[in-house]
Amino acid sequence: MDKQGLKNYILRNLTFPDRTLDHVVEYFEEMTITKNDFFLREGTVNDRYFFLQSGFMRAFTFDSKGNEITTNFYQRDSVVLEVSSFYLKTKSTESIQAVTDCTGYSITYDQLNMLLHAIPEFRAYGVAMLAKEYVLFKKRSLDLINLSGEARYENFISSNKEIFQHAQLKQIASYLNVTDTSLSRIRREFSKKNSNK
């Protein structure tokens, strides 16, 4: 596989000299995850940082009643990892599974850590990515408190247009913290509103 997609992703987040970027991506190894296989299982440590070049994945956990709750979706050109498990070397409370066949590039924690210490530009990229993850996490937490189910759906669908091709309705409903019935109603009303525009 060509690593240009990986390079483009890094460059979208921070500018790198060409030689430095070429050196960084040398450490990323091609990785394929077959549909329904796990990138990470609950109770294990996330030891790889994965750039998803093609495919679709999701993260999920279980609530106190044993209900499966989707916590994230990953589309092509995104980084897949469970941040706290990866950086703190703790057992994950989430699982990450391939919804379709997935391809991309991965790097181990030790390799990534070495690059972060050895290359100042890459260290700046690492800080920028952690900040980005925190901002997204904070926004999602506040949206669950401040926004109605309808507003959460509208925000979500605007940046995840292909979601219904890959994810089950119950997975999307649990991610948005609404019931399956509520999601069906919200979708109908959303479609009606948009068809009248």
SVG drawing of the C-alpha trace seen along z (x, -y; Angstrom):
<svg xmlns="http://www.w3.org/2000/svg" viewBox="-42 -25 58 36">
<polyline fill="none" stroke="black" stroke-width="0.4" points="0.0,0.0 1.0,-3.6 1.7,-5.6 0.7,-8.9 -2.7,-8.9 -0.8,-8.6 1.5,-11.4 -1.4,-13.6 -3.1,-13.0 -0.1,-14.0 0.5,-17.1 -3.2,-18.2 -2.4,-18.4 1.1,-19.8 3.7,-20.9 6.8,-18.6 10.0,-18.7 9.8,-16.0 12.8,-14.0 11.5,-14.0 8.1,-12.9 9.6,-10.1 11.6,-8.9 8.5,-8.9 6.3,-6.9 9.0,-4.2 8.1,-3.0 4.5,-2.4 3.7,1.1 0.9,2.2 -2.0,3.7 -5.2,5.4 -8.2,6.2 -10.9,8.5 -14.5,7.6 -15.7,8.5 -12.2,9.0 -11.0,6.9 -8.3,4.3 -8.7,4.1 -10.6,6.3 -11.9,5.0 -9.5,6.1 -6.3,5.9 -3.8,3.0 -4.0,1.0 -0.3,1.2 -0.7,0.0 -1.5,-3.3 -3.5,-2.6 -4.1,-4.9 -7.2,-3.7 -6.7,-4.2 -9.9,-2.3 -12.8,-0.7 -15.0,-1.4 -14.6,-0.5 -16.4,-1.1 -15.6,-1.2 -18.0,0.1 -18.4,0.9 -21.1,2.2 -23.2,0.3 -24.0,1.5 -27.0,3.4 -25.0,5.3 -26.2,3.2 -23.8,2.7 -23.0,-1.1 -21.2,-2.4 -18.6,-5.0 -17.0,-5.9 -17.1,-5.3 -13.9,-5.4 -14.0,-6.2 -11.2,-6.2 -8.4,-8.7 -8.6,-8.6 -6.5,-7.4 -7.9,-4.4 -6.8,-3.9 -8.1,-3.9 -6.2,-6.9 -6.0,-6.2 -5.0,-2.5 -2.4,-3.4 -0.7,-6.2 -1.1,-5.0 -0.6,-1.2 -3.9,-0.3 -6.4,2.4 -9.0,1.0 -12.7,0.8 -13.7,0.6 -13.4,2.9 -12.7,1.7 -14.0,3.9 -13.8,3.8 -17.3,3.3 -15.9,3.8 -12.6,5.1 -10.0,2.5 -6.5,1.6 -4.1,-0.9 -0.8,-1.4 0.2,-0.8 3.1,-1.7 3.8,-0.3 3.8,-2.4 7.5,-2.0 8.3,-3.1 5.9,-6.0 7.4,-7.1 10.9,-6.9 9.9,-9.1 8.2,-11.6 11.4,-12.0 13.8,-12.0 12.0,-14.4 10.8,-17.8 8.3,-18.2 6.7,-14.8 6.5,-15.7 4.6,-18.8 2.3,-16.6 1.8,-14.2 0.8,-17.1 -1.6,-18.5 -3.3,-15.1 -3.8,-14.7 -5.3,-18.2 -7.6,-17.3 -8.7,-14.1 -9.4,-16.0 -11.4,-18.7 -13.5,-16.1 -14.1,-14.2 -15.1,-17.4 -17.4,-18.4 -19.2,-15.0 -19.6,-15.1 -21.1,-18.6 -23.3,-17.7 -24.8,-14.8 -25.7,-17.3 -26.6,-20.5 -28.2,-19.3 -31.5,-17.5 -31.4,-14.1 -32.5,-15.8 -29.6,-18.3 -27.1,-15.5 -28.4,-13.6 -28.2,-16.6 -24.6,-17.4 -23.6,-13.7 -25.1,-13.1 -23.5,-16.2 -20.0,-14.8 -20.8,-11.1 -22.9,-10.9 -22.0,-7.3 -22.7,-6.0 -26.0,-4.2 -24.2,-2.1 -22.0,-0.5 -23.5,-0.9 -26.6,0.7 -29.4,-1.6 -29.1,-0.4 -25.4,-1.2 -26.0,-4.7 -28.8,-5.1 -26.6,-4.0 -23.9,-6.4 -26.3,-9.3 -27.8,-8.2 -31.3,-7.8 -33.6,-4.8 -34.0,-2.9 -37.6,-4.2 -36.5,-7.8 -33.8,-7.5 -36.4,-6.2 -38.7,-9.2 -35.8,-11.7 -34.7,-10.3 -38.2,-10.6 -38.6,-14.2 -35.1,-15.1 -35.9,-13.6 -39.3,-15.4 -37.7,-18.7 -35.0,-18.4 -37.3,-17.3 -39.4,-20.5 -36.4,-22.8"/>
</svg>
